[in-house]
Amino acid sequence: MKDFRGLLLSAIIGLTTAAPTPSHSARSRNVTIDHATGLPIVDLGYQLHRALVFNETGDYYNFTNIRYAASPTGDLRFREPQSPRVNRTHIDDGHIERVCPQSYPLWEDTSTEFVIKYLSGGYANETSAARSKRQAPPLHSRETEDCLFLDIAVPKPVFENAGNDDGVPVLVWIFGGGYIGGDKSGSTSGSPAGMLKRADNGIIYVAINYRLGAFGWLGGETYENSDGVPNLGFYDQRFALQWVQDHIAEFGGDPDRVTVMGESSGASGILHQITAFGGDADTLFSQAIVQSPGFLPMVQPQKLEDNLQTFLNLSGVSSIEEARKLPSEKLVAANFQMVTYSSYGSFTFGPTIDHNFVQTLPALALKNGDFDDDIRLLIGHNSDEGLIFASASTVNASVFPINVVASAPTLSQEDLDFIDNKLYPAVFDGSAGWPDDVMRSATFAADIGFLCNAYALGKYTKDAYMYEFGVYPALHGTDIQYTFYNGPSTPGSNAGATPTNSTLAKRGVKEMTTYNKAAVSLQEWITSFAMTGKPSTSHPEVAFPLYGGDQKILKLVDDQSAPVTAKDDIVADRCNAWIDRLFPALIKDL
């Protein structure tokens, strides 16, 4: 900021702000310096964007809320993302935060209450939160349909050196949140400061938004006949990744060394990008870090139709054409109500097989070889992915088959009996792997929603590493604050803190205010993989094995221990049964 040496006094842009001048470090780029702030301005062609702040502690620039696509409103609603309109009349600094319209289901409140009681040795009353009423709040100032934006954090030396070499590796974050919530910088994400520090400022960090709920995940015959595009969230992600290919060199990044990283539905997005269009499209990244890749496919055509009609009815219209003409507030309220009252363990909206972008379930595409097999992978899952999705009612053994039908409604009775009696039998003597009906149900939810996706990635790809996050309570999502750890790098220091959101705090996840070896190890894996294609740690005695047929992984067991080599806890026999028998049966009507 203070000392951009060699500023060239030329190329004055005719704008109303203080006259910017080109940066010496980017003679071949369209980069200038704003005299009023000392911050760099990047000319993206369609707009001029200035860094919002310079983080002096981390020595990096924050370019926030960069538009990567046109506003998906009006006639562009429910359609593929389009290029931004040209607007060079002012310099945008991204100070207005953008969050896509969202909600969360009431059952998450019930789940939090239940999980706490279960982990402490008791059970919760399932009905307390589920029967409460919630009205759509006024639209938050950050929440808008015009939300297709991304953030970039770039170390100052990298930015100043852009154009002088091939650039540094790029790490693109895709947040999770069940396809109905989350954003690029909120509680489902975090500050990149810790990862940049772990990489010694040798990477660029990018985080993207994509459409959620009804705005991104409607589907079905009627919807498509109205020129509605299913799986729009995946198209948004792909559009943002293309933006990175086109523009990241201006910031000092190498478009040939892009690693995409995501958790939960964000990781599922990566899984779907790897298998997109039957594997026939360019992948737009060379590496992927896939954390708890989760989704429950929409397998009933009638359910898609019902969702569409409910959404239209709540919006007060009868067609997609009419919905495109409505003000955002009406559609946001309709989406809010539908997500709020989602059935337990579900989110109402999500990916569907459209025979175009999504041609089959990703696990089956991987098995069939319909994917880009040049992608290098770092795959992670948590020890207890399924508990937060196990209904409190599963303390009753008779409920398990009912929950299976709810999750896999298209399976035959023979397949349902196979699940109930063979794959997940009601045996609690330790031989089956679960101590009670709750963990039996949690194991089923983990397998169908997360673990078998991770297993398929490891099994059918040639260059994959896998780790297990086992730090208590190791619930789904509790690894996020470890990924975005921003605490001290060495023992004995209390500098810095990595906060946790209120939901995770209730589930036993504490704010990190001291050195955390597990978090440092995880970030070392992430950053070394992004930079070299191979995960490594500062523990030379612990080598990271390729996954392979023997399912060798590294496991984080607690906050202060070094990772250990282990055999993956994923039960191959169960996942093979899903991949070979049950997943094909699940989508037989699509």
C-alpha positions in Angstrom: 0.0 0.0 0.0 2.5 2.6 1.2 5.4 1.5 -1.0 4.4 0.4 -4.5 7.7 1.4 -6.1 8.1 2.4 -9.7 4.5 3.7 -10.2 4.2 4.7 -13.9 2.6 8.1 -14.5 0.5 7.2 -17.5 -2.8 5.7 -18.7 -5.2 8.0 -16.8 -8.7 6.4 -16.6 -11.5 8.9 -17.1 -13.3 8.2 -13.9 -14.7 10.4 -11.1 -12.5 8.8 -8.4 -8.9 9.8 -7.7 -6.8 9.1 -10.8 -5.3 5.6 -10.7 -1.9 4.9 -12.2 -0.5 1.6 -13.6 1.4 -0.7 -11.3 5.1 -1.3 -12.2 4.6 -4.9 -11.2 2.1 -5.5 -14.0 3.3 -3.8 -17.1 1.5 -6.4 -19.3 -1.7 -6.2 -17.2 -4.5 -3.8 -16.9 -3.7 -3.0 -13.2 -3.6 0.5 -11.7 -3.3 2.0 -8.3 -6.0 4.2 -6.7 -4.2 7.2 -5.3 -7.0 7.9 -2.8 -6.6 4.5 -1.1 -3.3 3.1 -2.3 -5.2 -0.1 -3.3 -4.8 -1.8 -6.7 -7.5 -1.8 -9.4 -7.9 -4.7 -11.8 -9.4 -4.1 -15.2 -11.5 -7.2 -15.9 -12.7 -5.9 -19.3 -16.4 -5.7 -18.3 -15.7 -3.8 -15.1 -13.0 -2.2 -13.0 -12.6 -3.7 -9.5 -10.5 -2.4 -6.6 -9.3 -4.3 -3.6 -11.5 -3.6 -0.7 -8.7 -3.8 2.0 -5.1 -4.8 2.5 -4.6 -7.2 5.4 -1.3 -6.0 6.9 -1.1 -8.9 9.3 -1.3 -11.5 6.6 0.2 -9.3 3.8 -2.6 -10.0 1.3 -5.2 -8.1 -0.6 -8.9 -8.8 -0.3 -10.8 -8.4 -3.6 -14.4 -9.0 -2.5 -17.7 -9.4 -4.2 -16.4 -9.5 -7.8 -19.3 -10.1 -10.2 -18.7 -13.3 -12.3 -22.1 -13.5 -13.9 -25.1 -11.3 -14.8 -27.8 -10.9 -12.3 -30.0 -14.0 -12.5 -33.3 -12.1 -12.2 -36.2 -11.3 -14.5 -35.9 -13.2 -17.8 -32.6 -14.8 -16.6 -34.3 -16.4 -13.6 -34.1 -20.2 -13.7 -31.7 -20.1 -16.6 -28.0 -20.8 -17.1 -25.7 -18.0 -15.8 -24.7 -15.4 -18.4 -21.7 -13.1 -18.8 -21.8 -9.9 -16.8 -23.0 -6.8 -18.6 -20.2 -4.3 -19.3 -20.2 -1.5 -16.7 -17.1 0.6 -16.7 -18.6 3.9 -15.4 -17.2 3.5 -11.9 -14.7 1.5 -9.9 -16.4 -1.3 -7.8 -14.7 -2.1 -4.5 -17.1 -4.9 -3.5 -18.1 -3.3 -0.1 -21.7 -4.6 -0.5 -21.7 -8.2 0.6 -23.8 -10.6 -1.5 -25.6 -13.7 -0.1 -27.9 -15.8 -2.1 -31.5 -16.2 -0.8 -31.6 -19.0 1.7 -33.2 -20.6 4.8 -32.7 -23.6 7.0 -35.1 -26.4 8.1 -36.6 -26.5 11.5 -35.4 -30.0 12.0 -31.9 -28.8 12.4 -32.9 -27.2 15.7 -34.3 -30.5 16.8 -31.2 -32.3 15.6 -28.9 -30.1 17.6 -30.9 -30.7 20.7 -31.0 -34.4 20.1 -27.3 -34.8 19.3 -26.3 -33.0 22.5 -28.5 -35.2 24.6 -27.4 -38.4 22.8 -23.7 -37.7 23.1 -24.2 -37.0 26.8 -26.0 -40.2 27.4 -29.7 -39.1 27.1 -32.3 -38.5 24.4 -34.2 -35.4 23.4 -37.9 -34.8 22.7 -38.1 -34.6 18.9 -41.2 -32.5 18.8 -40.2 -29.3 20.5 -38.5 -27.5 17.6 -40.3 -29.2 14.8 -43.7 -27.9 15.7 -42.6 -24.3 16.2 -43.7 -21.7 13.7 -41.3 -19.4 11.8 -42.3 -16.6 9.4 -40.1 -15.4 6.6 -38.1 -12.4 7.9 -37.6 -9.2 6.0 -35.0 -9.7 3.2 -31.6 -9.1 4.8 -29.5 -6.3 3.2 -26.9 -8.9 2.2 -29.4 -11.4 0.8 -30.2 -10.9 -2.9 -31.0 -12.9 -6.0 -28.2 -10.9 -7.6 -25.6 -13.0 -5.8 -23.3 -14.5 -8.4 -20.1 -13.0 -7.0 -16.7 -14.3 -5.8 -13.9 -13.2 -3.4 -10.2 -13.3 -4.0 -7.4 -13.2 -1.3 -4.0 -12.7 -3.0 -0.7 -12.2 -1.2 0.9 -8.9 -2.0 4.1 -10.3 -3.4 2.1 -12.7 -5.7 0.0 -9.8 -6.9 3.0 -7.6 -7.6 4.8 -10.4 -9.5 1.8 -11.2 -11.7 2.8 -11.4 -15.4 6.5 -12.1 -14.6 6.1 -15.8 -14.4 3.5 -18.6 -14.7 1.8 -17.6 -11.4 1.1 -19.5 -8.2 -1.4 -22.3 -7.5 -5.1 -21.3 -6.9 -7.4 -22.8 -4.3 -11.1 -22.3 -5.1 -13.5 -22.9 -2.2 -17.1 -24.1 -2.8 -19.1 -23.8 0.5 -21.6 -26.4 1.8 -25.0 -26.0 3.3 -27.4 -28.6 2.0 -28.0 -26.7 -1.3 -30.3 -24.3 0.7 -27.9 -22.2 2.8 -24.4 -20.9 3.2 -22.2 -18.4 1.3 -18.6 -17.7 0.3 -17.6 -15.9 3.5 -20.2 -16.9 6.2 -20.4 -19.6 8.9 -20.1 -22.4 6.3 -16.8 -20.9 5.1 -14.2 -18.8 6.9 -11.2 -16.5 6.6 -8.4 -17.8 4.4 -5.8 -16.1 6.5 -4.7 -19.4 8.2 -4.3 -21.3 4.9 -2.4 -18.4 3.3 -0.1 -18.4 6.3 0.4 -22.2 6.1 1.2 -21.9 2.4 3.8 -19.1 3.2 1.7 -16.9 0.9 2.3 -19.2 -2.0 -1.3 -19.6 -3.2 -4.3 -17.5 -4.2 -7.6 -18.2 -2.5 -10.9 -17.8 -4.3 -14.4 -18.4 -2.8 -17.6 -18.4 -4.9 -21.4 -18.1 -4.4 -23.9 -20.1 -6.3 -27.7 -20.2 -6.3 -29.5 -22.1 -3.5 -32.9 -23.6 -2.8 -35.7 -23.1 -5.4 -33.5 -20.5 -7.3 -30.9 -23.2 -8.1 -32.4 -26.6 -7.7 -35.9 -26.8 -9.2 -36.4 -29.6 -11.7 -38.9 -31.9 -13.4 -40.7 -32.1 -16.7 -43.0 -29.1 -16.3 -40.1 -27.0 -15.2 -37.9 -28.0 -18.1 -40.7 -27.5 -20.6 -40.9 -23.9 -19.4 -37.2 -23.4 -20.3 -36.2 -23.9 -16.7 -32.7 -25.4 -16.2 -32.2 -28.1 -13.5 -29.1 -28.1 -11.3 -28.4 -24.4 -11.8 -26.1 -24.3 -8.8 -23.7 -26.6 -10.7 -23.8 -24.4 -13.7 -23.0 -21.4 -11.5 -20.1 -23.2 -10.1 -18.8 -24.1 -13.5 -19.3 -20.6 -14.7 -17.2 -19.3 -11.8 -14.5 -21.8 -12.5 -14.4 -20.6 -16.1 -14.1 -17.0 -14.7 -11.0 -18.2 -12.8 -9.5 -19.7 -16.0 -10.1 -16.4 -17.8 -9.1 -13.9 -15.1 -6.9 -15.3 -12.3 -3.7 -14.6 -14.2 -4.4 -10.9 -13.7 -4.1 -11.5 -9.9 -1.0 -13.6 -10.2 -2.6 -17.1 -10.3 -1.8 -20.0 -12.7 -5.0 -21.2 -14.4 -3.3 -24.5 -15.1 -2.8 -25.2 -11.4 -6.3 -24.7 -10.0 -7.4 -26.9 -7.0 -11.1 -26.8 -6.1 -12.1 -27.5 -2.5 -15.5 -28.0 -1.0 -17.3 -29.5 2.0 -20.6 -31.3 2.1 -22.9 -30.0 -0.7 -19.9 -28.0 -1.9 -17.9 -31.2 -2.1 -20.8 -32.9 -3.9 -20.6 -30.0 -6.4 -17.0 -31.0 -7.1 -18.1 -34.6 -7.4 -20.7 -33.6 -10.0 -18.2 -31.3 -11.8 -15.8 -34.2 -12.2 -18.5 -36.4 -13.7 -20.3 -33.5 -15.5 -21.8 -34.3 -19.0 -20.8 -37.9 -18.7 -17.1 -36.9 -18.4 -17.1 -35.3 -21.8 -16.6 -31.6 -20.7 -13.4 -29.8 -19.7 -13.1 -30.0 -15.9 -11.6 -26.5 -15.4 -9.3 -27.7 -12.6 -6.5 -30.1 -12.2 -6.9 -31.1 -8.5 -9.8 -31.4 -6.0 -10.1 -31.5 -2.2 -13.4 -33.2 -1.4 -14.6 -33.0 2.2 -17.6 -35.1 3.1 -19.2 -35.2 -0.4 -22.9 -35.2 0.5 -26.2 -35.3 -1.2 -29.4 -37.3 -1.3 -30.5 -37.5 -4.9 -34.0 -36.5 -6.0 -35.2 -39.8 -7.4 -39.0 -39.4 -7.8 -40.2 -37.4 -10.8 -43.5 -36.7 -9.0 -41.6 -35.2 -6.1 -39.9 -32.7 -8.5 -43.3 -31.8 -9.9 -44.8 -31.4 -6.4 -41.9 -29.1 -5.4 -42.5 -26.9 -8.4 -46.2 -26.6 -7.9 -45.8 -25.8 -4.2 -43.2 -23.1 -5.0 -45.5 -21.6 -7.6 -48.5 -21.7 -5.3 -46.7 -20.1 -2.5 -45.5 -17.4 -4.9 -49.0 -16.7 -6.1 -48.5 -17.7 -9.7 -49.2 -20.8 -11.9 -46.2 -20.9 -14.2 -42.4 -20.3 -14.4 -43.1 -17.6 -17.0 -45.1 -15.7 -14.4 -42.6 -16.4 -11.7 -39.9 -14.7 -13.8 -41.9 -11.5 -13.6 -42.4 -11.4 -9.8 -40.4 -9.3 -7.4 -37.7 -11.2 -5.5 -39.5 -10.8 -2.2 -42.3 -13.1 -3.2 -40.0 -15.9 -4.4 -37.7 -15.5 -1.4 -40.6 -16.0 0.9 -41.9 -19.0 -0.9 -38.4 -20.6 -0.9 -38.1 -19.8 2.8 -41.3 -21.6 3.7 -40.5 -24.7 1.7 -37.0 -25.1 3.2 -38.2 -24.3 6.7 -40.7 -27.2 6.7 -38.4 -29.8 5.0 -38.9 -33.3 6.3 -36.4 -34.5 8.9 -32.9 -35.1 7.5 -33.8 -33.5 4.1 -33.6 -30.1 2.5 -36.4 -30.2 -0.1 -34.1 -29.1 -2.9 -31.0 -30.6 -4.4 -29.4 -32.2 -7.5 -31.4 -34.3 -9.8 -30.5 -36.5 -12.8 -31.3 -34.3 -15.8 -29.6 -36.6 -18.4 -27.4 -33.6 -19.4 -25.2 -32.1 -16.7 -26.0 -34.9 -14.3 -26.4 -38.1 -16.4 -26.4 -40.6 -13.5 -25.4 -40.7 -9.8 -21.7 -39.7 -9.5 -20.7 -43.0 -7.8 -22.1 -44.9 -10.9 -20.4 -42.5 -13.3 -17.1 -43.1 -11.5 -17.7 -46.9 -11.6 -18.4 -46.7 -15.4 -15.4 -44.5 -16.1 -17.4 -41.5 -17.2 -15.2 -38.9 -15.6 -11.9 -37.0 -16.0 -9.4 -39.5 -14.6 -6.5 -37.1 -14.7 -7.8 -35.3 -11.6 -5.7 -35.7 -8.5 -7.7 -36.0 -5.3 -7.5 -35.4 -1.6 -10.7 -36.8 0.0 -11.8 -36.4 3.6 -14.7 -37.6 5.7 -15.6 -37.4 9.4 -15.9 -40.2 11.8 -19.6 -39.5 12.6 -21.1 -38.0 9.5 -24.6 -39.4 10.0 -25.7 -38.6 13.6 -27.1 -35.2 12.9 -29.3 -36.7 10.2 -30.6 -39.5 12.5 -34.1 -38.7 13.8 -34.6 -38.8 17.5 -37.4 -41.2 16.8 -34.8 -43.9 15.8 -34.6 -44.8 19.5 -37.5 -47.0 18.5 -36.3 -49.9 16.3 -39.5 -50.1 14.3 -38.8 -46.6 12.8 -35.6 -47.6 11.0 -37.4 -49.2 8.0 -39.6 -46.2 7.7 -36.6 -43.9 7.6 -35.0 -46.1 4.9 -38.1 -45.8 2.7 -38.1 -42.0 3.2 -34.5 -41.9 2.0 -34.7 -44.5 -0.7 -38.4 -44.4 -1.8 -37.9 -46.2 -5.2 -36.4 -49.4 -3.9 -38.3 -52.7 -4.0 -39.4 -54.5 -0.9 -36.6 -57.0 -1.6 -34.0 -54.3 -1.5 -35.5 -52.7 1.6 -35.4 -56.0 3.4 -31.8 -56.5 2.3 -30.9 -53.1 3.8 -32.8 -53.8 7.0 -31.7 -57.4 7.6 -28.3 -57.7 5.9 -26.6 -54.3 5.5 -27.8 -52.7 8.7 -29.1 -55.5 10.9 -30.6 -54.7 14.3 -27.7 -56.3 16.1 -26.1 -54.4 18.9 -23.5 -56.7 20.4 -20.7 -54.9 18.6 -20.4 -57.3 15.7 -22.3 -55.1 13.3 -20.5 -51.8 14.2 -23.2 -49.9 16.0 -24.3 -50.0 19.7 -27.9 -49.0 19.3 -30.7 -48.1 16.9 -29.6 -44.4 16.8 -26.1 -45.2 15.5 -27.6 -47.9 13.2 -29.7 -45.1 11.6 -26.7 -42.7 11.7 -24.5 -45.3 9.9 -27.2 -45.7 7.2 -27.4 -41.9 6.7 -23.6 -41.6 6.6 -23.2 -44.3 4.0 -26.0 -43.2 1.6 -25.3 -39.5 2.0 -21.5 -39.2 2.3 -19.2 -42.2 2.8 -20.0 -44.2 -0.3 -19.5 -41.1 -2.4 -16.0 -40.7 -0.8 -15.4 -44.4 -1.2 -16.3 -44.4 -4.9 -13.9 -41.5 -5.5 -11.1 -43.3 -3.8 -11.8 -46.7 -5.4 -12.3 -45.7 -9.1 -9.6 -42.9 -9.4 -5.9 -43.5 -9.8 -4.4 -40.7 -7.8 -6.3 -40.2 -4.6 -5.4 -39.6 -1.0 -7.9 -39.9 1.9 -8.0 -38.8 5.5 -10.5 -39.2 8.3 -11.3 -36.3 10.7 -11.8 -38.0 14.0 -11.5 -35.1 16.5 -14.4 -35.3 18.9 -17.3 -35.0 18.3 -16.3 -35.5 14.6 -19.9 -34.7 13.5 -20.7 -33.7 9.9 -19.4 -30.1 9.4 -17.3 -29.9 12.6 -14.1 -29.9 10.5 -14.9 -26.6 8.9 -13.2 -24.5 11.6 -10.2 -26.7 11.4 -10.0 -26.1 7.7 -10.2 -22.4 8.3 -8.1 -22.4 11.5 -6.4 -19.0 12.1 -4.7 -19.7 15.4 -1.0 -19.9 16.3 1.3 -22.1 14.2 3.5 -23.3 17.1 2.8 -24.6 20.6 2.9 -22.2 23.5 1.2 -19.3 21.8 -2.3 -18.0 22.4 -2.2 -15.5 19.5 -5.2 -15.5 17.2 -8.5 -17.4 17.4 -10.7 -19.4 15.2 -14.4 -18.9 16.2 -17.1 -21.4 15.8 -20.7 -20.7 14.9 -23.5 -21.1 17.4 -24.8 -24.5 16.0 -21.4 -26.1 16.2 -20.8 -24.6 19.7 -24.0 -26.3 20.9 -22.7 -29.5 19.5 -19.5 -29.4 21.6 -17.2 -27.6 19.2 -15.1 -25.0 21.0 -13.5 -21.8 19.8 -9.8 -22.4 19.1 -7.6 -20.0 21.1 -4.5 -22.1 21.5 -2.2 -24.1 19.2 -4.2 -26.9 17.6 -2.0 -29.7 16.0 -4.9 -31.3 14.2 -5.9 -28.0 12.5 -2.3 -27.3 11.5 -1.9 -30.8 10.1 -5.1 -30.5 8.1 -4.1 -27.1 6.7 -0.7 -28.5 5.8 -2.4 -31.3 3.9 -4.6 -28.8 2.1 -1.9 -26.3 1.1 0.8 -28.8 0.3 -1.6 -30.7 -1.9 -2.7 -27.5 -3.7 0.9 -26.5 -4.3 2.5 -29.9 -5.2 -0.3 -32.4 -5.8 0.8 -34.5 -2.8 -0.3 -33.9 0.8 2.4 -33.7 3.4 2.8 -32.5 7.0 5.5 -31.3 9.3 5.6 -34.8 10.8 8.1 -36.6 8.6 7.5 -39.9 10.4 3.9 -39.9 9.1 3.8 -40.4 5.3 0.5 -39.9 3.5 -0.3 -43.1 1.6 -2.3 -43.4 -1.6 -5.7 -44.7 -0.9 -5.6 -47.8 -3.2 -7.2 -51.2 -2.7 -6.1 -51.5 0.9 -7.9 -48.3 1.9 -4.9 -46.7 3.7 -5.6 -43.3 5.1 -4.3 -40.8 7.7 -6.5 -40.0 10.6 -6.8 -37.0 12.9 -7.7 -38.4 16.3 -7.6 -35.4 18.7 -6.6 -31.8 18.8 -3.0 -32.3 20.0 -1.8 -35.6 18.5 0.0 -36.1 15.2 -2.0 -37.9 12.5 -1.8 -41.7 12.4 -1.9 -44.2 9.6 -5.0 -46.3 9.6 -7.3 -48.4 7.5 -10.4 -46.5 6.4 -13.5 -46.9 8.6 -15.7 -47.0 5.5 -17.0 -50.5 5.2 -16.2 -51.5 1.6 -18.8 -54.3 1.5 -21.7 -51.9 2.4 -20.6 -49.3 -0.2 -20.0 -51.9 -2.9 -23.6 -53.1 -2.2 -24.8 -49.5 -2.7 -22.8 -49.0 -5.9 -23.4 -52.4 -7.5 -27.0 -53.0 -6.5 -28.9 -50.2 -4.6 -27.9 -47.0 -6.4 -28.9 -48.4 -9.8 -32.2 -49.5 -8.3 -32.7 -46.1 -6.7 -32.7 -44.3 -10.1 -34.5 -46.9 -12.2 -37.5 -44.5 -12.8 -35.3 -41.6 -14.0 
